[in-house]
Amino acid sequence: MTSPNTGLRRGLSARHIRFIGLGSAIGTGLFYGSSGAIQAAGPAVLLAYIVGGAVVFMVMRALGEMAVRHPVSGSFGQYASRYLGPFSGFLTGWTYVFEMFVVALADVTAFGVYMGFWFPNVERWVWILSAVFIIAAVNLVSVKVFGELEFWFSIIKITAIVAMIAGGIAIIIFGLNNQHENAAGLHNLWDHGGFTPTGIMGLISSFTIVMFAFGGTEVIGITAGEAQDPKKVIPKAINSVPVRILFFYILTLGIIMTLQPWNTIDGEASPFVSIFSSLGLTGAAHVLNAVVITSALSAINADIFGAGRMLHGLAQQGQAPKAFMKTSKSGVPFMTVLTMVASLLMGVLLNVWFHDQIFFLIAALATFATVVVWLVILLSHVRMKAEIKRDNKLPSEFPIPLWPLGSYLAIAFIVFVIVMIGVQPDSQPALIIGALWIAILTVVYFFCIKGSGRTRIELVDETGTIPVVHADEEPASASSGATS
């Protein structure tokens, strides 16, 4: 079946979508970037992940409510155009493409670092180039093949995380191969400067890296245009993925900092690998390195998918070249995939020119782009809720919880993170580049976008009536009407 008005095919099942979301978010941010967050806040980083996870859940529920009402491939780019105006849609769509490009750069950079664990004498760019071509081939086949590969990639890394948690607990309880100065134990969470060794500012500064780690979960909204039954699979995926991500992040990082003092995690390799190497479990370290390599490929896979589908949606709106609307016989928007792959080749050059500084600058850039997209998702949702109330439309089938307080608190937090990116010296360049990016988009929109690209998009409202059981009726004979 072909998705209406797209040429894309509904080949993604609930299983695929659930693991695409996991694959995009449980990747470099956890396996590599978490070391930077740990260095910034110490054990208190666990609190940062709890707060960040709660905000991400509110963003995802807002996106889910819109995706069930309007299951389109352009997702939040088209929602912004519909509820905030065509300029907002243009800004959001292209900023998301920028986000996925930057995140993919971080992922391919991390892939090169992981391969250096086995081949320290091989230049990092060699591995990055090979990863880009492998993922390009996968994304050009069909969406079903992509979804299936992403499912198995995610299964591998989730299995590894569970095994790492179990192994870490065994080391802590039984002291396996753990007789050394920095022995594992819960005491490591407070023995090295306390639970908040870098103070409240260290905790606050960690949010820029923490939010980068959660970036990519919004790809679930983009899958709505290719989901086999969006009204069923999108709510299930959204309800399960943020909770699972939060569970994996909190538990795994808690185990990591229990196994090894937080101030010995230096970021030279994945903290997962370095911990098992330091404990003398070299076999486990090699297995985990294979897993984090798989994880990086998984994340790059999802990044290219998300950016490609967003470009396809922008082209439909007249806000990107029409060539991006072209699809292959298997329903793949191949021009968008090829464009992303060509862009990622820049990662090869960046890793040659800025070998030491590249990852954390990219992480800060990705955080900026991510939170801007999340902010627009929440603002679009606020406008949608206002329109539903004003026009007395059918109530949402998948409403956001804690409305409206939860949404406004999430908006306030995201604005706070943007401010923190500008306050911290290490991430200030990212805010400058981000502001320059928005300025460029503004100029392009007002001077280059014409016709349909300057028109507020109309989306089909697919909301159905919600069955209501009246007091004098049995549940089996519930009315099919709905209250407004």
TIVEX-70766 format. One record per residue (C-alpha): x, y, z; residue number from 1. Coordinates in steps of 0.02 Angstrom, whole numbers, plus 50000, padded with zeros to 5 digits. Each point is the difference from the previous one (the first is absolute). Example, Ala and Ser with C-alpha at 12.3 -4.5 7.8 and 13.67 -1.06 7.14 Angstrom:
# TIVEX-70766
50615_49775_50390_1 .
50069_50172_49967_2 .
# end
This chain:
# TIVEX-70766
50000_50000_50000_1 .
50062_50175_49959_2 .
49988_50141_50123_3 .
49880_50135_49937_4 .
50081_50137_49895_5 .
50176_49937_50024_6 .
50059_49849_49901_7 .
50070_49929_50162_8 .
49940_49828_50052_9 .
49927_49946_50166_10 .
50125_49862_50035_11 .
50041_50033_50183_12 .
49919_49893_50134_13 .
49982_50042_50185_14 .
50156_49896_50034_15 .
50100_50099_49872_16 .
49944_50171_50063_17 .
50031_49959_50182_18 .
50178_49948_49965_19 .
50034_50141_49877_20 .
49967_50121_50143_21 .
50112_49901_50115_22 .
50133_49984_49866_23 .
50008_50186_49969_24 .
50009_50052_50183_25 .
50098_49858_50082_26 .
50162_50023_49907_27 .
50147_50117_50004_28 .
49924_50109_50137_29 .
50001_49851_50119_30 .
50148_49898_49942_31 .
50122_50144_49974_32 .
49927_50172_50040_33 .
49949_49949_50176_34 .
50182_50013_50053_35 .
49993_50189_49973_36 .
49840_50014_50104_37 .
50081_49898_50139_38 .
50154_50111_49999_39 .
49889_50155_50011_40 .
49886_49946_50144_41 .
50072_49843_50080_42 .
49872_49877_50071_43 .
49871_50141_50005_44 .
49985_49979_49812_45 .
49870_49867_50040_46 .
49883_50141_50056_47 .
50031_50090_49836_48 .
49949_49846_49902_49 .
49841_49981_50104_50 .
49948_50181_49968_51 .
50050_49991_49817_52 .
49904_49837_49976_53 .
49842_50077_50075_54 .
50010_50148_49880_55 .
50029_49885_49852_56 .
49847_49900_50048_57 .
49893_50158_49996_58 .
50071_50047_49829_59 .
49965_49826_49934_60 .
49821_49998_50066_61 .
49968_50169_49920_62 .
50070_49933_49836_63 .
49899_49840_50019_64 .
49837_50094_50021_65 .
50034_50095_49839_66 .
50062_49845_49907_67 .
49841_49902_50038_68 .
49893_50146_49941_69 .
50109_50031_49845_70 .
50107_49846_49954_71 .
50112_50078_49867_72 .
50181_49969_49952_73 .
50049_50183_50023_74 .
49948_49984_50182_75 .
50041_50148_50112_76 .
50062_50103_49852_77 .
49825_49994_49927_78 .
49918_50021_50171_79 .
50100_50160_50026_80 .
49947_50062_49828_81 .
49817_49959_50037_82 .
49988_50072_50176_83 .
50138_50133_50009_84 .
50017_50052_49818_85 .
50102_49951_49845_86 .
50158_50088_50061_87 .
49998_49897_50160_88 .
49978_49842_49898_89 .
50147_50047_49889_90 .
50109_50045_50149_91 .
49955_49841_50095_92 .
50018_49881_49853_93 .
50171_50063_49947_94 .
50062_50014_50179_95 .
49952_49818_50026_96 .
50097_49952_49843_97 .
50146_50100_50070_98 .
49979_49909_50167_99 .
50003_49828_49918_100 .
50151_50049_49896_101 .
50094_50060_50155_102 .
49947_49850_50105_103 .
50053_49884_49860_104 .
50169_50089_49997_105 .
50015_49965_50187_106 .
49953_49819_49971_107 .
50126_49972_49860_108 .
50133_50087_50105_109 .
49963_49885_50145_110 .
50006_49851_49880_111 .
50177_50051_49953_112 .
50047_50012_50185_113 .
49929_49826_50036_114 .
50097_49923_49856_115 .
50157_50081_50070_116 .
49983_49884_50151_117 .
50045_49854_49885_118 .
50102_50090_49867_119 .
50089_50146_50084_120 .
50119_50026_49855_121 .
49865_50020_49867_122 .
49940_50178_49964_123 .
49825_50035_50067_124 .
49936_50068_49834_125 .
50023_49829_49916_126 .
49869_49923_50114_127 .
49884_50148_49983_128 .
50003_49988_49811_129 .
49958_49815_50005_130 .
49856_50027_50122_131 .
49922_50134_49890_132 .
49998_49887_49847_133 .
49931_49849_50095_134 .
49854_50099_50072_135 .
49965_50082_49832_136 .
49977_49829_49920_137 .
49878_49946_50137_138 .
49893_50157_49986_139 .
49985_49984_49811_140 .
49921_49826_50003_141 .
49825_50018_50077_142 .
49920_50065_50158_143 .
49958_49824_50056_144 .
50182_49945_49986_145 .
50052_50158_50093_146 .
49874_49965_50138_147 .
50052_49818_50015_148 .
50185_50043_50010_149 .
49965_50135_50130_150 .
49901_49873_50101_151 .
50147_49878_50008_152 .
50127_50138_50031_153 .
49896_50057_50148_154 .
49977_49823_50065_155 .
50189_49978_50004_156 .
50035_50157_50099_157 .
49853_49978_50120_158 .
50057_49822_50035_159 .
50176_50065_50031_160 .
49937_50135_50119_161 .
49900_49872_50099_162 .
50152_49884_50005_163 .
50111_50144_50055_164 .
49879_50044_50140_165 .
49996_49818_50057_166 .
50189_49985_49989_167 .
50025_50163_50093_168 .
49884_49946_50140_169 .
50095_49834_50013_170 .
50166_50093_50014_171 .
49930_50115_50135_172 .
49922_49860_50103_173 .
50131_49862_49980_174 .
50156_50106_49969_175 .
50046_49904_49843_176 .
50177_50045_49944_177 .
49981_50161_50097_178 .
50142_50006_50127_179 .
50082_50167_49962_180 .
50010_50178_50065_181 .
49839_50062_49919_182 .
49895_49848_50042_183 .
49820_49997_49939_184 .
49861_50039_50121_185 .
49858_50120_50037_186 .
50125_50105_50099_187 .
50069_50063_49834_188 .
49842_50106_49982_189 .
50052_50112_50146_190 .
50181_49961_50049_191 .
50083_50111_49870_192 .
49940_50175_50042_193 .
49823_49954_50047_194 .
49846_49968_49894_195 .
50013_50175_49924_196 .
50190_50022_49991_197 .
49993_50143_49874_198 .
49859_50092_50087_199 .
49833_50060_49935_200 .
50081_50086_49850_201 .
50081_49837_49948_202 .
49829_49917_50004_203 .
49921_50141_49901_204 .
50140_50000_49871_205 .
49977_49814_49969_206 .
49827_50031_49927_207 .
50072_50050_49831_208 .
50080_49828_49980_209 .
49854_49908_50082_210 .
49872_50073_49879_211 .
50113_49953_49854_212 .
49990_49820_50061_213 .
49810_50000_49984_214 .
50002_50081_49828_215 .
49927_49892_49863_216 .
49848_49933_50092_217 .
49892_50118_49896_218 .
50033_49889_49849_219 .
49849_49898_50060_220 .
49888_50142_49941_221 .
50078_49992_49827_222 .
49960_49814_49986_223 .
49814_50041_50005_224 .
49998_50024_49811_225 .
50065_49822_49974_226 .
49920_49911_50148_227 .
49880_49859_49958_228 .
49873_50056_50131_229 .
50056_50168_50071_230 .
49856_50018_50124_231 .
50054_49840_50087_232 .
50188_49993_49978_233 .
50046_50182_50032_234 .
49921_50009_50176_235 .
50077_49833_50048_236 .
50172_50052_49941_237 .
49993_50170_50083_238 .
49938_49933_50166_239 .
50134_49866_50008_240 .
50155_50077_49926_241 .
50032_50151_50114_242 .
49975_49893_50156_243 .
50117_49867_49933_244 .
50131_50128_49952_245 .
49992_50079_50172_246 .
50014_49828_50080_247 .
50150_49952_49895_248 .
50090_50166_50027_249 .
49974_50012_50188_250 .
50039_49819_50038_251 .
50149_49982_49885_252 .
50083_50163_50053_253 .
49967_49958_50182_254 .
50087_49833_49975_255 .
50144_50084_49906_256 .
50034_50124_50141_257 .
49984_49862_50129_258 .
50126_49890_49910_259 .
50126_50140_49975_260 .
50022_50170_50086_261 .
49922_50136_49893_262 .
50162_50101_49995_263 .
50094_49858_49913_264 .
49883_49999_49849_265 .
50098_50107_49878_266 .
49905_49981_49836_267 .
50147_49926_49905_268 .
49890_49850_49959_269 .
49821_49949_50033_270 .
49977_49994_50190_271 .
49923_49827_49976_272 .
50159_49935_49921_273 .
50123_50092_50113_274 .
49917_49935_50159_275 .
50013_49817_49952_276 .
50178_50028_49938_277 .
50049_50080_50166_278 .
49926_49852_50093_279 .
50107_49881_49900_280 .
49852_49926_49905_281 .
50077_50026_49828_282 .
49888_49872_49917_283 .
49845_50093_50059_284 .
50077_50164_49942_285 .
50022_49932_49823_286 .
49820_49937_49997_287 .
49936_50167_50062_288 .
50103_50092_49871_289 .
49916_49897_49864_290 .
49833_50047_50076_291 .
50035_50187_50006_292 .
50057_49991_49818_293 .
49833_49919_49956_294 .
49914_50135_50102_295 .
50086_50140_49904_296 .
49950_49922_49833_297 .
49822_49983_50065_298 .
49992_50184_50048_299 .
50073_50058_49833_300 .
49871_49890_49913_301 .
49857_50085_50094_302 .
50075_50174_49975_303 .
50005_49982_49811_304 .
49823_49930_50000_305 .
49931_50146_50102_306 .
50087_50136_49900_307 .
49950_49921_49835_308 .
49816_49990_50044_309 .
49999_50178_50064_310 .
50078_50063_49838_311 .
49866_49902_49905_312 .
49865_50088_50102_313 .
50080_50171_49972_314 .
50002_49969_49813_315 .
49814_49960_50007_316 .
49970_50168_50084_317 .
50100_50094_49867_318 .
50139_50038_50126_319 .
50135_49888_49927_320 .
50051_49951_49822_321 .
49869_49894_49912_322 .
50133_49868_49966_323 .
49983_49946_50182_324 .
49824_49938_49963_325 .
50064_49865_49881_326 .
49988_49824_50066_327 .
50069_49835_49938_328 .
49891_49852_49951_329 .
50011_49939_50179_330 .
49937_50167_50067_331 .
50167_50070_50060_332 .
50030_50189_49976_333 .
50171_49963_49928_334 .
50052_50180_49964_335 .
49983_50047_50183_336 .
50105_49849_50052_337 .
50137_50041_49874_338 .
50002_50181_50057_339 .
50023_49950_50183_340 .
50138_49878_49954_341 .
50091_50133_49899_342 .
49985_50119_50147_343 .
50069_49871_50120_344 .
50158_49987_49897_345 .
50040_50168_50081_346 .
50021_49900_50160_347 .
50153_49920_49922_348 .
50081_50170_49975_349 .
49948_50067_50171_350 .
50079_49850_50084_351 .
50161_50033_49907_352 .
50003_50186_50039_353 .
49929_50001_50178_354 .
50046_49829_50065_355 .
49998_50041_50186_356 .
49861_50129_50018_357 .
49872_49936_49875_358 .
49884_49895_50107_359 .
49949_50121_50136_360 .
49979_50148_49882_361 .
49887_49890_49894_362 .
49905_49944_50157_363 .
49968_50182_50049_364 .
49941_50041_49823_365 .
49886_49849_50000_366 .
49929_50049_50169_367 .
49957_50174_49936_368 .
49913_49932_49845_369 .
49911_49866_50101_370 .
49928_50115_50132_371 .
49945_50127_49869_372 .
49902_49861_49911_373 .
49926_49942_50166_374 .
49950_50179_50043_375 .
49907_50018_49836_376 .
49914_49831_50025_377 .
49935_50059_50169_378 .
49946_50170_49933_379 .
49911_49918_49852_380 .
49911_49885_50121_381 .
49945_50147_50109_382 .
49925_50085_49848_383 .
49914_49838_49946_384 .
49920_49979_50172_385 .
49939_50181_49994_386 .
49924_49970_49828_387 .
49914_49840_50056_388 .
49920_50094_50144_389 .
49956_50154_49898_390 .
49922_49906_49854_391 .
49920_49865_50108_392 .
50089_49861_49905_393 .
49999_49816_50047_394 .
50109_49966_50153_395 .
50168_49920_49969_396 .
50013_49811_50001_397 .
50173_50008_50080_398 .
49998_50156_50112_399 .
50155_50063_50090_400 .
50002_49975_50190_401 .
50016_50143_50126_402 .
49929_50126_49877_403 .
50033_50147_50002_404 .
50122_50013_50146_405 .
50116_49859_49940_406 .
50016_50077_49827_407 .
50043_50174_50064_408 .
50128_49931_50122_409 .
50082_49903_49857_410 .
50004_50158_49894_411 .
50082_50097_50142_412 .
50131_49865_50025_413 .
50046_49995_49815_414 .
50022_50190_49998_415 .
50112_49979_50152_416 .
50109_49873_49908_417 .
50019_50119_49852_418 .
50059_50135_50120_419 .
50124_49879_50080_420 .
50075_49960_49829_421 .
50040_50185_49984_422 .
50064_50020_50178_423 .
50129_49860_49998_424 .
50164_50046_49913_425 .
50021_49827_49921_426 .
49829_50003_49918_427 .
49988_50186_49956_428 .
50064_49969_49821_429 .
49853_49881_49976_430 .
49875_50136_50046_431 .
50087_50122_49882_432 .
49996_49874_49857_433 .
49819_49957_50043_434 .
49949_50183_49998_435 .
50091_50022_49834_436 .
49907_49847_49932_437 .
49831_50074_50048_438 .
50049_50167_49923_439 .
50048_49914_49836_440 .
49835_49904_49998_441 .
49905_50162_50029_442 .
50085_50085_49852_443 .
49974_49847_49888_444 .
49815_49989_50046_445 .
49958_50182_49966_446 .
50104_50015_49840_447 .
49994_49826_49922_448 .
49840_49911_50054_449 .
49850_50043_49892_450 .
49826_49935_49961_451 .
49943_49848_50098_452 .
50152_50013_50115_453 .
49928_50162_50071_454 .
49827_49926_50027_455 .
49938_49926_50163_456 .
49986_49813_49970_457 .
49832_49913_50022_458 .
50003_49829_50083_459 .
49862_49870_50003_460 .
49932_49977_50176_461 .
49984_49812_50021_462 .
49932_50007_50178_463 .
49859_49877_50027_464 .
49860_50006_50125_465 .
50039_49932_50171_466 .
49872_49873_50066_467 .
49904_50060_50153_468 .
49911_49883_50121_469 .
49842_50078_50072_470 .
49946_49963_50177_471 .
49844_49904_49946_472 .
50091_49892_49873_473 .
50105_49844_50012_474 .
50182_50017_49941_475 .
49965_49884_49852_476 .
49871_50121_49930_477 .
50110_50155_50016_478 .
49951_50147_49894_479 .
50115_50043_49856_480 .
49972_50186_50025_481 .
50126_50117_50079_482 .
49992_50153_50106_483 .
50087_50154_49935_484 .
# end
